[in-house]
Amino acid sequence: MPSGRTHDRITLWGLPFLTALTFGHTQSGNITLIVSGAFLFSGLMFGPDLDIYSVQYKRWGYLRWVWIPYQKTLRHRSLLSHGLIIGTTLRILYLGCWLGILGIFLLGIAQLVWDVGWSWQLLVKSVQQSLTQHTGEWLALYLGLELGAMSHAVSDWGSSVYKRFQKQGSRGLLPRGKMKKRKLPPRSTRRSRSAVVKRRPKH
């Protein structure tokens, strides 16, 4: 598996190409900025390796404790953390839950101290309006986050395939389920055969 520095280099090297490609396709500076920023954030701080004690995890600083339940729940390099679309979606929902809890806490304090009026209906309505009025921006944000995670997951997969190729040759390129393994007889049968060989008289 590539090191954290290697993943960082892939993210930084890929950023100019993604920026140029996005702007050439959309001709929008706003969309390009969102996609590029999300790609950079995902590659450096919001990638699949948040499921272990990694460089990405340490970059959260004093907020790194937020990802401890995430690490304890998921197995490293599982489909839920490194899977395409699934991994990014799950991390967004997970972080969104924490942000929702923090928002409710802060709004509660604001209501007690400054008598700020708010309700669940207003909150839900504002979120729905944002999603409806800025659909393109939200899609660009998700696309950037997913591309940053994909660059990480694909490099992990390529590194694993290369290592298997070095050890097993072309057989290592096949899926593990399709690799034929020689079946060994049961241990009891092997022991009995070795005992027969030992007992044979010498001529």
Phi, psi and omega per residue, in radians:
M1 nan 2.332 -3.142
P2 -1.074 2.655 3.135
S3 -1.321 2.979 3.114
G4 -1.075 -0.651 3.120
R5 -1.130 -0.663 3.111
T6 -1.117 -0.758 3.092
H7 -1.080 -0.670 3.109
D8 -1.110 -0.737 3.130
R9 -1.098 -0.740 3.127
I10 -1.052 -0.740 3.129
T11 -1.120 -0.817 -3.091
L12 -1.215 -0.643 3.111
W13 -1.245 -0.586 -3.116
G14 -1.384 -0.337 -3.083
L15 -1.055 -0.843 3.140
P16 -1.068 -0.677 3.134
F17 -1.149 -0.735 3.132
L18 -1.152 -0.707 3.127
T19 -1.083 -0.814 3.133
A20 -1.130 -0.721 -3.128
L21 -1.147 -0.742 -3.125
T22 -1.146 -0.796 -3.132
F23 -1.162 -0.661 3.116
G24 -1.145 -0.535 -3.111
H25 -1.484 -0.641 -3.044
T26 -1.782 -0.439 -3.050
Q27 0.978 0.528 -3.126
S28 -2.190 2.085 3.105
G29 -1.188 -0.586 -3.137
N30 -1.149 -0.848 3.137
I31 -1.137 -0.708 3.131
T32 -1.082 -0.728 3.125
L33 -1.123 -0.714 -3.132
I34 -1.154 -0.829 -3.125
V35 -1.100 -0.801 -3.108
S36 -1.162 -0.754 3.114
G37 -1.112 -0.721 3.119
A38 -1.172 -0.679 3.094
F39 -1.072 -0.783 3.136
L40 -1.144 -0.770 3.123
F41 -1.099 -0.745 -3.139
S42 -1.166 -0.709 -3.115
G43 -1.210 -0.541 -3.060
L44 -1.730 -0.531 -3.001
M45 -2.368 -0.244 -2.990
F46 -2.214 0.511 -3.070
G47 -1.592 -3.077 -3.083
P48 -1.091 -0.456 -3.065
D49 -1.342 0.177 3.001
L50 -1.217 -0.144 3.121
D51 -1.455 0.024 3.060
I52 -2.406 3.055 3.082
Y53 -1.355 1.532 -2.992
S54 -2.098 3.133 3.078
V55 -1.097 -0.719 3.119
Q56 -1.069 -0.739 3.125
Y57 -1.110 -0.762 -3.097
K58 -1.197 -0.435 3.141
R59 -1.229 -0.202 3.087
W60 -1.369 -0.113 3.043
G61 1.047 -2.240 -3.103
Y62 -1.221 -0.219 3.121
L63 -1.658 0.097 -3.074
R64 -1.112 -0.419 -3.140
W65 -1.061 -0.362 3.131
V66 -1.046 -0.548 -3.046
W67 -1.617 0.016 3.137
I68 -1.119 -0.830 3.071
P69 -1.050 -0.610 3.098
Y70 -1.078 -0.744 3.137
Q71 -1.189 -0.694 -3.093
K72 -1.261 -0.406 -3.098
T73 -1.500 -0.648 -3.022
L74 -1.813 2.554 3.029
R75 -1.482 2.465 -3.078
H76 -1.071 2.374 3.133
R77 1.091 0.486 3.053
S78 -1.398 2.992 3.137
L79 -1.113 -0.538 -3.102
L80 -1.291 -0.371 3.119
S81 -1.839 -0.683 -3.081
H82 -1.864 -0.037 -3.127
G83 -1.237 2.512 3.121
L84 -1.130 2.400 -3.123
I85 1.179 -0.857 -3.102
I86 -1.090 -0.817 -3.083
G87 -1.091 -0.827 3.141
T88 -1.126 -0.765 -3.138
T89 -1.067 -0.750 -3.137
L90 -1.143 -0.707 3.122
R91 -1.158 -0.649 3.096
I92 -1.121 -0.786 3.126
L93 -1.124 -0.705 -3.131
Y94 -1.117 -0.875 3.137
L95 -1.163 -0.604 3.102
G96 -1.083 -0.633 3.089
C97 -1.102 -0.772 3.114
W98 -1.120 -0.731 3.127
L99 -1.152 -0.623 3.086
G100 -1.132 -0.748 3.102
I101 -1.099 -0.762 3.123
L102 -1.121 -0.711 3.133
G103 -1.112 -0.740 3.112
I104 -1.100 -0.710 3.130
F105 -1.099 -0.803 -3.123
L106 -1.184 -0.676 3.108
L107 -1.165 -0.619 3.083
G108 -1.107 -0.740 3.096
I109 -1.122 -0.749 3.138
A110 -1.101 -0.627 3.124
Q111 -1.196 -0.650 -3.139
L112 -1.278 -0.699 -3.043
V113 -1.473 -0.850 -3.048
W114 -1.908 0.092 3.120
D115 0.994 0.818 3.118
V116 -1.394 2.191 -3.124
G117 -1.494 2.246 3.088
W118 -2.719 2.807 3.132
S119 -2.636 2.882 3.126
W120 -1.117 -0.600 -3.142
Q121 -1.101 -0.758 3.115
L122 -1.146 -0.686 -3.137
L123 -1.133 -0.831 3.139
V124 -1.110 -0.696 -3.135
K125 -1.128 -0.717 3.130
S126 -1.159 -0.662 3.096
V127 -1.146 -0.764 3.115
Q128 -1.082 -0.727 3.110
Q129 -1.106 -0.705 3.134
S130 -1.118 -0.756 -3.139
L131 -1.154 -0.603 -3.101
T132 -1.352 -0.767 -3.060
Q133 -1.389 -0.419 -3.079
H134 -2.200 0.795 -3.112
T135 -1.056 -0.757 -3.129
G136 -1.074 -0.715 3.136
E137 -1.164 -0.712 3.121
W138 -1.154 -0.685 3.087
L139 -1.142 -0.676 3.103
A140 -1.124 -0.686 3.105
L141 -1.097 -0.800 3.140
Y142 -1.148 -0.706 -3.134
L143 -1.074 -0.744 3.112
G144 -1.117 -0.742 3.098
L145 -1.099 -0.714 -3.125
E146 -1.211 -0.690 3.121
L147 -1.142 -0.653 3.079
G148 -1.119 -0.701 3.098
A149 -1.234 -0.646 3.133
M150 -1.108 -0.696 3.126
S151 -1.069 -0.592 3.118
H152 -1.261 -0.875 -3.080
A153 -1.146 -0.695 -3.131
V154 -1.173 -0.659 3.107
S155 -1.180 -0.644 3.055
D156 -1.087 -0.797 -3.127
W157 -1.116 -0.766 3.138
G158 -1.116 -0.667 3.116
S159 -1.146 -0.704 3.124
S160 -1.140 -0.730 3.124
V161 -1.119 -0.715 -3.141
Y162 -1.123 -0.709 3.127
K163 -1.158 -0.697 3.093
R164 -1.141 -0.623 3.120
F165 -1.156 -0.664 3.116
Q166 -1.141 -0.652 -3.087
K167 -1.464 -0.686 -2.978
Q168 -2.018 -0.045 -3.098
G169 1.295 -2.574 -3.102
S170 -1.124 -0.418 3.102
R171 -1.094 -0.511 -3.131
G172 -1.220 -0.271 3.116
L173 -1.397 -0.283 3.128
L174 -1.364 2.638 3.031
P175 -1.023 2.569 -3.058
R176 -1.054 -0.582 -3.109
G177 -1.186 -0.424 -3.089
K178 -1.641 -0.083 3.127
M179 -1.347 2.232 -3.106
K180 -1.408 2.219 3.109
K181 -1.916 2.353 -3.140
R182 -1.256 2.194 -3.127
K183 -1.398 2.214 3.092
L184 -1.609 2.531 3.088
P185 -1.159 2.833 3.112
P186 -1.001 2.719 -3.087
R187 -1.075 -0.645 -3.132
S188 -1.097 -0.682 3.123
T189 -1.169 -0.716 3.138
R190 -1.136 -0.671 3.130
R191 -1.167 -0.708 -3.132
S192 -1.155 -0.651 3.129
R193 -1.160 -0.741 3.133
S194 -1.136 -0.591 3.117
A195 -1.185 -0.663 3.120
V196 -1.124 -0.726 -3.131
V197 -1.097 -0.682 -3.122
K198 -1.206 -0.565 -3.056
R199 -1.425 -0.249 -3.124
R200 -1.075 2.282 -3.138
P201 -1.237 2.584 3.093
K202 -1.427 2.427 -3.141
H203 -1.629 nan nan
